[in-house]
Amino acid sequence: MGHSYQFRCKDCKHEQQLYEGWGFMIHDQSATDFLANGQVKLHYKTQEKIINLSKTHNDLHLKMEFRIYRCKNCLQVSDRLYVEVIQNDKVLHKTQFKCSQCQLRLKHTNIHSLKYVICPKCKGNRFLKNKELVIWD
């Protein structure tokens, strides 16, 4: 199960919901099951990587979950679908993300340790966690 967090800007009233964790559709699974059912849509490069690794490696396992990231430069937060491709406890691939604003690599963050974030709409620093919606699936 996952958690959902709602942020709201005190200045412009913009709201954003962020997801963290796994659920019914997003969960750990074998690469074979993932490729057979095709229900979860990943970035085309990640999907291509899984297909290529499946051709040369057996018994691949996918760890999939939503994670919350923060840009070190513009201090904006976003949630992204993180995927690790694993074979026998060895990580063969990890997804990495870039900020859509400044193109720097995003850093996985602990949502509970954030003092503040920048509002994606008005760029103010009063974008605060409004609610924690406990479980999503």
Secondary structure, DSSP 8 states (H G I E B T S, - for coil): -EEEEEEEETTT--EEEEEEE--SSS--EEHHHHHHH--S---HHHHHHHHHHHHH-SS-EEEEEEEEEE-TTT--EEEEEEEEEEETTEEEEE---B-TTT--B-EE--GGG-S-B--TTT--S-EEEEEEEEEE-
